[in-house]
């Protein structure tokens, strides 16, 4: 698989004719496509012309898709009918909101304590904790669009 003077001359001739590296490797014999490309590069042979695409004269105008960045941000109402009933951990019972207030581990750490409808959080905190499924799906589409690997 050594490059003899004759093989180099054949490479130069076929390269100038515009044959592909695979075809040149086949013509020379006992050479791989990568060996041909490497030798052509080391010899400083001119780069190839870029092939014309099939639809080079046709330009496609694409519609701009709605992106989640263009959508309006929904603000959560801070107005609540029922006042909070700050409750300590040991006093929380079923039907009470478990939204944490303060920092865990501190003496004044409590939970919201408002009435719930068989949920973990009251209506107000439920809106803050959970997002609509459509919002989650649109974020996944965006993250897939900009994924590197």
N, C-alpha and C positions, 0 to 999 in steps of 0.2 A: 504494500500500500504506500510505497515511497513515491514521491513526486519526481519523475524523471524529466529531463529537458523536453522530450517529445510530448509527455502528458501535459506539461505546462503550456506548450505551444498550442496543443489541441484545445485546452481550456480557454486560452486567450481568444482563439479563432471562434469557438462556439459561443463564448460570452459576448463577443462583439456582434455575432449573428442574432443574439437575443434569446437564445435557448434558456430554459429554466435550469436551475442548479440540479434538479432531479434528473432531467434529461441529459445534461452534461455528464453527470456521474454514471448514468447508464451507458452513454457512448464511450467514455473512457474505460469503464469496467473496473472492478475491484476498488471503487471509491464510493463514499457515501455522499449524500447531498450536503451534509454539514462540512465534510472535508473540502468539497468544492467551494462552498461559501467562504470558509475560512481562508483557503488559498487565494481566492479572488480578492478578499479583503487585504491580505498581506501583500499581494502584488499591486494593490492600489488601483485595481480595475474600476472603471467608472460605475457609478450607481446606475440602477435601472430606471427607465422611465416608468412613472406610475401608470398603471392600467386605467383606462377610462371606465367609469362605471356604466352599467347598462342604461341607466336612466339619467345620464348626465345633463341632458337638455330639459328634463322635466324637474321643476321644483315643486315640492309638496308644501302646502301651507297647512299647518296643523292648528287646530283650535287650542286655545289656552284653557287648560283644565283648571277647575276651581281648586285652589290650594287651601289647606286649613289656615294658612297665614292670612288669607283674605277674608276669612269669616269673622263675624262680629263676636266679641267675647261677651259671654253672658255673665252678668253680675248677680251674685247671690244677695238676696234681700237680707238685711241685718235686722229687720223689724220682726219681732217674735211676739205672738199673742201671750204666751205663758212665760213668766220670769224663770230664770234658772233657780234651781234648788241645790246649791253645792252640797254634795254628799261624799262622805268618806268611803273608802273601799269596803269596809266591813258592813256598812249600812246600805249598800246598793242591793236592790232586789229586782226580780223580774219585772219588766214593764217600766224600768227607769233608764234614762239615757246614760250611756257609759263614756261620753265624750270627755277626755281628760282635760283638766284645768290646772295649769301650772307645770312644774317640773317634777317628774317622778323622783322619789327619794327625799323630797323636801317636806317639811312639816305641814305646809299649807296646800299640799297636793290633794285635789278632790276631783269629782266627776260632776257633769252637768246636773243630772238628777231629774230632768223634766220627764213627763209621762211619754211613753212610746206606744205605738200600735204593734206590739209583738215584734219589734225590731230592736237592734242594738242601740241605735241613736234616735233622738227626737227628729222631727221633720227638718228643722233648721240644720242640725249637724249632719243629718243624712244627705242633704243637698251638698254640703261641703265635702263629705267623705267620698261619695260615689259620683262617677261621671257617666253620662249616657254612653251606650255601646258605640254609637256612631262616632263619637269623639275619639274613642280608643282606636277604632278601626282606621280612621283618617290619619292618626299619628303613626300607626303601623305602616300605612302606605308610604308616608313621608320617610320613615326610617329605612324602609326597603329601598326607596329611590336613591338615598344618599349612602347606602351601605358600601363599604370599600371591598370587603371580601365576603 
